């Protein structure tokens, strides 16, 4: 089976610190996917391009509530709906590792791919007039100049709680696959049939593998 | 979804241009069955109007692009993308309208004009299908993912074209005015029924959502509420997929388009059938076109994009 790189996000340990958000922006705005322009950053209505967002949800009814911090970036779907609709071929899924990318030189900025994505994973760059999205730090993970342990997406490197695991979800022996298997990892909006490569690990009252 | 004016103008202008072309071709064939030639003045005027409407539509559509100068690249993915197919079908159809017009201008034989026109008819319907399928093929946007989208695009475009043909023919080819008006009335009634059908379908979709905040984040508790979308300001996600208008405004627009696209033009055209008034027909077309702008605005605004599940609370 071909390689499918992805992120596994452990909702048990995400503390909602947004370190992944800022490190993603820092790396990618100055990397090959950049810039990620901001508009009016210090004004009343700031706006800007981000590849990764951390949202917060409240589950349950007071006093039995839990706060769930929920990071969301492109899920690098195995059947990405954004790819076939692209009229220029700018939106594509790499054969070799399953990363979904946008070729900014071919993108005509029609935004059709963002309509086709049910997750809202793509953000339009109003300055460059092209569609942008998470690249899984494709310009980091193969960089031979970096020490091997740093060849990971910037968000994974930044997470202080180790809530983000990067790996090949088609390799049953990868840490990512094991985490999905052992912790009942799931996909977002499974009813859409997009088969997102990124998985989420559900929250447990008690952690520990003996419960399974 | 936030309605995009470039696309609203493109689809309504091109739709009227396509419908007018169909009406002109039908007029030529009909006059021939009566053993007559269609008035050349009428044919040329009509084709120029159709050609200009299509060019205006093409121009409007380029405003939708971030990089219009790269637009030529959009012909490459015709195997998978309906948008790519449309980018191919539109200029081909415009070229055919031009050749059909040139054939009439240079007094070519009826065999030539009719066969050119026939190719035009095929391309005209191909363009209708491509335009509608851009929306209908997106299976996650349930409001659009229906054969009704295709039927509505064809009926509404053809309807406005026949209304326009009726008002143009009144001064130049009066022998066709009654026929055109009659067909425009039939098309308007049919389109009315089909559009009401999609309104009813979309209402029932709103009552039974397929995806919820639970499936969006994968937490199965019955009570899940977003407290923060991750930022305080706006983003592409909050601008592109929300129309930002009130429920009241949306209902108003629905009433406006139902009145202006269907009810008023129907009344005016039926009156003109008995009185033969050309002014009524011109008025009917103008009102119907403005109504179609509202209809297309509503078509976009009515879509509740699944990504909106992730953008419920500023914070």
Interface residues (C-beta under 8 A of the other chain):
Chain A: X18 X21 X40 X45 X46 X47 X48 X49 X50 X53 X54 X55 X56 X57 X58 X59 X60 X61 X67 X68 X70 X72 X81 X83 X84 X85 X86 X87 X88 X89 X90 X106 X107 X108 X109 X110 X111 X112 X114 X115 X116 X117 X118 X119 X120 X122 X123 X124 X126 X128 X129 X130 X186 X187 X188 X189 X190 X191 X192 X200 X202 X203
Chain B: X1 X64 X65 X66 X67 X68 X70 X71 X73 X74 X75 X76 X77 X80 X81 X82 X83 X84 X87 X134 X137 X138 X139 X140 X141 X210 X211 X213 X215 X216 X217 X218 X219 X221 X223 X224 X225 X226 X227 X228 X229 X230 X231 X232 X233 X234 X235 X236 X237 X240 X241 X305 X306 X307 X308 X310 X311 X315
